[in-house]
Amino acid sequence: MESFDQALARDPNSADALNNRGAVLVRLFRPRDALPDFARSIALRPDYAEAFTNAGIALRGLGRYQEALNHLDRALSIRPNDVTATWTKALLKLAMGEFRDGWPLYESRLQLAHMRQLQRTFAAPRWTGAQPLAGKTLLVHADEGLGDTLQFCRYLPVLEARGARVVFEVQPTLKPILGSLAMRGALVGRGELLPEYDLHIPLLSLPLALRTEIDTIPGGVPYLKVDPVAVRSWGERLAELPGRRVGLNWHGNPEAEKFSALDARSFPLAAAAPLARVAGVSLVSLQKGPGAGQRSEVEFGHALAQLADPLRMGPEEMAAETAAIIMGLDLLITCDTALAHLAGALGARVWVALQSVPDWRWLIDRDDSPWYPTMRLFRQRTPGDWLELFERVTAELRALA
């Protein structure tokens, strides 16, 4: 930031320095402060596509969706192949529920820098939705995060209903729990030898190929199930806790949040501390990995139980064991992470704490989700204010208890 301030002190009319300083402010979760820099940059250079794109990103971070779209459309009129502008427009269109426009734009994710690094060569053509599937073997490969795989694996039975023999390549850690999916095809862990196939498609391209609208999202929740022996085993342990048993998960994958503070989905455990004062509730930590250390920093005392030691479980066991714990809970309260999708896919009761402008899949101004009927959404009313959000969550939990 200091270097851009110095550059602007030397040349106050540097459109590049203004745009770059604004981009840093956005990454620091200061989109409102960034807008004047982008406006000045554009005034100095009216054909500055990158400044229009960055302004669109900032406006999205402020929840000003139509203004954001206007800026992104201007960027794309100047530079039609701008991947960042196209990607951001996709996120806006999908969040606004305009799936017909959003899914084609969402294909731009495959051109993002971090996705291009993962690109592979396939031995068969890509399925677009136009080719008949009857009698064909279709490779569906998970192309994004664990939560995405859990959310969109619901499409596999739809493909089989069209006559496809499906080969589903997934992250190894999800293979045990995805074995419960109602599909006849082969489940393959990433890195394992693939059988022969006739066509392939990335998992998150299926909504486009199948022309999904909000009212045609494949239902059938729960579409994942848990080993009943594991459910019974964890249920017996959970039964030792008094009152309603409420799971808590507060920190997601830092890789998903490293690009910008606008992507900050995790909440500090301290913000959820009022939950420990709700009578008739036993809180259970499902937090593993990053963020788990906050348990020793927050005054929860014995009100936050830790049932499972992740060090005793391999990665392939963790998702299945966590699913069994979820099925023994009365409620899970979590940030926007894979655990929310796991609970939703299991048909478990789950409350998700969301930042003021969350990921596209949670849409706008809704407290429910068309993807998961047992899910309830709690949104920040002020950007960054988790304390007020958990005042509402605590009041709702008290009413439930």
Secondary structure, DSSP 8 states (H G I E B T S, - for coil): -HHHHHHHHH-TT-HHHHHHHHHHHHHTT-HHHHHHHHHHHHHH-TT-HHHHHHHHHHHHHTT-HHHHHHHHHHHHHH-TT-HHHHHHHHHHHHHTT-HHHHHHHHGGGGGSHHHHTT----SS-B--S-S--TT-EEEEE--S-HHHHHHHGGGHHHHHHTT-EEEEEE-GGGHHHHTTSS--SEEEETTS-----SEEEEGGGHHHHTT--GGG----S------HHHHHHHHHHHTTS-SEEEEEE----GGGTSS-GGG-----GGGGGGGGG-TTEEEEE---STTGGGGGTSTTGGGEEE---GGGS-HHHHHHHHHHHHHT-SEEEEESSHHHHHHHHHT--EEEEE-SS--GGG-SS-SS-SS-TTEEEEE-SSTT-HHHHHHHHHHHHHHH-
